[in-house]
Amino acid sequence: MAQNLTRYAYWQFRDFIRERGLALIITSTLLGLTIVAPMRVMLGSGIGEPDAKRILILALPQIVFISAFIALNGIISTDRKLGYYRFLFSKPVSIPAYYAQYFVISFVGFLAVFAFLLGIFAIVVRPVNPVGALAFCAIVYLSFGGIAFLVSSLFRYDWPILAGIYLGSAVINGFWAAETGWRMVIRNLLPPLHQLSPNDLINLGTVDGRALVWLLGYSALCFAAGLLVLWRRPIG
């Protein structure tokens, strides 16, 4: 069974590139151009590192969340919806392990796409240390990923639910940030995605440890719940 799972890794990575990787590059490039190009023209040729970092801090949140949505949308539900599971699991393979492996491969592919895009940014604007930006991309994927994994394991059409969770979290945390009582309970039940910002990572190379634990812990619980669903519930 483990040998079958290892053989699937190549095909999973190929499918990621074909089905999501190209879409990520095209979408992120177009979004980036709408933000980066006007600022590049406005600042002229003498762009210093602080200016380049400001552009990157402004552009990244606009691009990374949409890209994570593209990378994670239908990660499980597409196979169920289109009937691919009949072919995929015709040989003895652990279904939870298969999708956990695909989650990791998608994560690697996601970071590879943004490493490529940061290379383009270095050519078009100015080279900037990519570590902080890639760390932000990784945190966004991992914070959003567990939630997407659980939703996709439960529902055939996961993208409207994922969009609702993200927008609901942003709106409620924006309006009820200082509320107590039942509003606070509802606010805390939603994922704290509003806490994600690239500013400290890019400028200082640091991150709020408590916020990071809260974000990744929430996502990890959702991921574990998704694995449990795949283990207990028939994939079809």
CORFEN-V841245 format. One record per residue. RES is the residue in one letter. SS is DSSP state (alpha for helix, beta for strand, coil for the rest). Layout:
{{RES,SS} {RES,SS}}
//
This chain:
{{M,coil} {A,alpha} {Q,alpha} {N,alpha} {L,alpha} {T,alpha} {R,alpha} {Y,alpha} {A,alpha} {Y,alpha} {W,alpha} {Q,alpha} {F,alpha} {R,alpha} {D,alpha} {F,alpha} {I,alpha} {R,alpha} {E,alpha} {R,alpha} {G,alpha} {L,alpha} {A,alpha} {L,alpha} {I,alpha} {I,alpha} {T,alpha} {S,alpha} {T,alpha} {L,alpha} {L,alpha} {G,alpha} {L,alpha} {T,alpha} {I,alpha} {V,alpha} {A,alpha} {P,alpha} {M,alpha} {R,alpha} {V,alpha} {M,alpha} {L,alpha} {G,coil} {S,coil} {G,coil} {I,coil} {G,coil} {E,alpha} {P,alpha} {D,alpha} {A,alpha} {K,alpha} {R,alpha} {I,alpha} {L,alpha} {I,alpha} {L,alpha} {A,alpha} {L,alpha} {P,alpha} {Q,alpha} {I,alpha} {V,alpha} {F,alpha} {I,alpha} {S,alpha} {A,alpha} {F,alpha} {I,alpha} {A,alpha} {L,alpha} {N,coil} {G,coil} {I,coil} {I,coil} {S,alpha} {T,alpha} {D,alpha} {R,alpha} {K,alpha} {L,alpha} {G,coil} {Y,coil} {Y,alpha} {R,alpha} {F,alpha} {L,alpha} {F,coil} {S,coil} {K,coil} {P,coil} {V,coil} {S,coil} {I,alpha} {P,alpha} {A,alpha} {Y,alpha} {Y,alpha} {A,alpha} {Q,alpha} {Y,alpha} {F,alpha} {V,alpha} {I,alpha} {S,alpha} {F,alpha} {V,alpha} {G,alpha} {F,alpha} {L,alpha} {A,alpha} {V,alpha} {F,alpha} {A,alpha} {F,alpha} {L,alpha} {L,alpha} {G,alpha} {I,alpha} {F,alpha} {A,alpha} {I,alpha} {V,alpha} {V,coil} {R,coil} {P,coil} {V,coil} {N,coil} {P,alpha} {V,alpha} {G,alpha} {A,alpha} {L,alpha} {A,alpha} {F,alpha} {C,alpha} {A,alpha} {I,alpha} {V,alpha} {Y,alpha} {L,alpha} {S,alpha} {F,alpha} {G,alpha} {G,alpha} {I,alpha} {A,alpha} {F,alpha} {L,alpha} {V,alpha} {S,alpha} {S,alpha} {L,alpha} {F,coil} {R,coil} {Y,coil} {D,coil} {W,alpha} {P,alpha} {I,alpha} {L,alpha} {A,alpha} {G,alpha} {I,alpha} {Y,alpha} {L,alpha} {G,alpha} {S,alpha} {A,alpha} {V,alpha} {I,alpha} {N,alpha} {G,alpha} {F,alpha} {W,coil} {A,coil} {A,coil} {E,coil} {T,coil} {G,coil} {W,alpha} {R,alpha} {M,alpha} {V,alpha} {I,alpha} {R,alpha} {N,alpha} {L,alpha} {L,coil} {P,coil} {P,coil} {L,alpha} {H,alpha} {Q,alpha} {L,coil} {S,coil} {P,coil} {N,alpha} {D,alpha} {L,alpha} {I,alpha} {N,alpha} {L,coil} {G,coil} {T,coil} {V,coil} {D,coil} {G,alpha} {R,alpha} {A,alpha} {L,alpha} {V,alpha} {W,alpha} {L,alpha} {L,alpha} {G,alpha} {Y,alpha} {S,alpha} {A,alpha} {L,alpha} {C,alpha} {F,alpha} {A,alpha} {A,alpha} {G,alpha} {L,alpha} {L,alpha} {V,alpha} {L,alpha} {W,alpha} {R,alpha} {R,coil} {P,coil} {I,coil} {G,coil}}
//
